[in-house]
Amino acid sequence: MAGLNARVDIYDPEKGDSKHDIPAGTKIENLPDDWKCPRCKRKKEKFKVL
């Protein structure tokens, strides 16, 4: 899992991101370079692995 410090936005690789057609099982480091959080619109570089 990866989370953004001081926020509750979490990318869960077990669920993926259906809004952006990211299948379950996709690790944060394997997300496309232009991926952004569907809630906060921040880039994946802003997330930390928990």
C-alpha positions as CSV (number, residue, x, y, z in Angstrom):
1,M,0.0,0.0,0.0
2,A,1.0,3.6,-0.5
3,G,-0.3,6.7,1.3
4,L,0.2,10.4,1.1
5,N,1.5,11.9,4.3
6,A,-1.1,13.9,6.3
7,R,-4.0,12.6,4.1
8,V,-6.2,9.6,4.1
9,D,-5.8,8.8,0.4
10,I,-4.5,5.3,0.0
11,Y,-3.7,3.4,-3.2
12,D,-4.2,-0.3,-2.5
13,P,-2.5,-2.5,-5.0
14,E,-4.9,-5.4,-4.2
15,K,-7.8,-3.3,-5.5
16,G,-6.1,-1.3,-8.2
17,D,-7.8,1.8,-9.6
18,S,-10.9,1.0,-11.7
19,K,-11.4,4.7,-12.5
20,H,-8.1,4.7,-14.5
21,D,-8.3,1.0,-15.7
22,I,-5.5,0.0,-13.4
23,P,-6.0,-3.8,-12.6
24,A,-5.9,-5.3,-9.1
25,G,-2.3,-6.4,-8.3
26,T,-0.6,-3.4,-9.8
27,K,2.1,-2.1,-7.5
28,I,2.5,1.7,-7.0
29,E,5.9,1.6,-8.7
30,N,4.3,0.0,-11.8
31,L,1.6,2.6,-12.2
32,P,1.9,4.7,-15.4
33,D,4.1,7.8,-15.0
34,D,1.1,10.1,-15.5
35,W,-1.1,8.3,-12.9
36,K,-2.8,10.6,-10.4
37,C,-4.9,9.8,-7.3
38,P,-8.6,9.8,-8.3
39,R,-9.5,11.6,-5.1
40,C,-6.7,14.2,-4.6
41,K,-5.2,14.3,-8.1
42,R,-1.7,14.1,-6.8
43,K,1.0,12.2,-8.7
44,K,2.2,8.9,-7.6
45,E,5.6,10.4,-6.6
46,K,3.8,12.1,-3.7
47,F,2.8,8.8,-2.2
48,K,5.0,6.7,0.3
49,V,4.9,3.0,0.5
50,L,3.4,2.0,3.9
